Structures are given as C-alpha cells and as structure tokens.
Amino acid sequence: MIGIIDYNMGNLGSVSNACRYLGAEPRLVRQPGDMEDCAGVILPGVGAFGDCMRHLRANGFVDPIRDWIGAGRPFLGICLGLQVLFEGSEESPAEPGLGLLSGAVRRFRFEHGQWEGHTRLKVPQIGWNRVRQAKSGDPMFAGIGDDAFFYLVHSYYVDPEDPALAAGWTHYGIEYASAVRHRNVFAVQFHPEKSQQAGLAMLRNYLKTCNEGHAAGRHGPEKE
C-alpha cells in the first residue's frame, strides 16, 4: 500500500490514478496514523509554500514526516512536496520548511524579459522540459533516458546547499536541481504523474523500491 498524504492541498487525484494504473493500492493519508502500514509515502503539492507548511502543521504531519524519513522508509516528494523539504522559501520568508535538506527555495527572476533564442522566458515555467541525470545508476531513473522530458509548472526552484544532492538538472534560464536524492528520499520539481511514459516509469521505479523495502523489512536509516 502506498500512502499519499492528504493535507487539503495537492494533486491527489492524478497521483492516485497513476499509482492505481501501475497496479499499486494507493491510500489517502488524512491523519499521521494512516502512514504506519504503508510501504512508501508520497507528498504531492500544488500551491504556495507557506500554505503548504501551515496545512502540514495543522494536520499534524510535520513530525511524522520527519520520523518516517529518519526511519529510512521510502519517501517521494512531488513539486511543492520537494520544496518543503528545504529550510525555507522566498515565496513565504516567515514560514520555515521541514528543514530536512539544507538550502533554500528561490524564485525565477526573469522580470526584464530574459530571452533564449527566440523564446521569452516566462514565470511560471509551464510545460515540458528536459531532465539531465546527475549520475548514472539511480534506481528512480531506471529505464529512463538521459535528457528525458517531464512536465513542470512552477515559479520557484530549489537551491541545495550541497549540489551533490541533485539527482537531476533542468535548464530554464539557469541550471537548477529538478530532482534531489538523499538516502531514502527522492523528490522532484516536475510532475511524474503528468509526464506520460517517462513519468510512469519513474513512479513504477518508486513502487518497486517500496515493495522491495517492505518485503525485506528495511525500515532503519539507510547508510550513505
């Protein structure tokens, strides 16, 4: 069973449908106790950073998410579910993030009409873009070609303190980390559930990781 955290924000329907299409049994996790018997957890998100963190706190998810990740259990963050893993965001300076990863979330700054070729860069970035894999062998990219296209909708991007956290890079005026990896945590700025075959392949890889870990009873912190 795969838990999809429902904190009154996020694209729950499309993520649930994609998991179900791949043969998984998704569960909407509406309270922290619902996570316990899940093989993995997905934190989706659409909207503002501050609203997301306030909803997570109001629904009691902040410490359970930290505990889940600290226990070495599989975690997938999508879009805002990536950003809130960091310490804070320029979008909501007064609202701290989960602080599980060091770094900040920054806004694309193309207010003066930055151009690339004949294309004017707009904020938010909406549409398809390439993801260059930072290193070979990450199981989340198994069967996915380098520079594959994924679907993005965002005005803010993560800026990890340690660039080695980046599992994938995307170019949009700047090079930014569109996927990060830290032990049992994999999180992406793009939407795999809306990214056709490449996105379904990534979700399939995540489900495989969850099933293997669950079958082996691996719930302790993973080593570097």
Secondary structure, DSSP 8 states (H G I E B T S, - for coil): -EEEE-SS-S-HHHHHHHHHHTT--EEEE-SGGGGTT-SEEEE---S-HHHHHHHHHHTT-HHHHHHHHHTT--EEEETHHHHTTSSEETTSTTS----SSSEEEEE---TTT-EETTEE--SSEEEEEEEEESSTT-GGGTT--TTEEEEEEESEEEEESSGGGEEEEEESSSEEEEEEEETTEEEESS-GGGSHHHHHHHHHHHHHHHHHHHHHT--S----
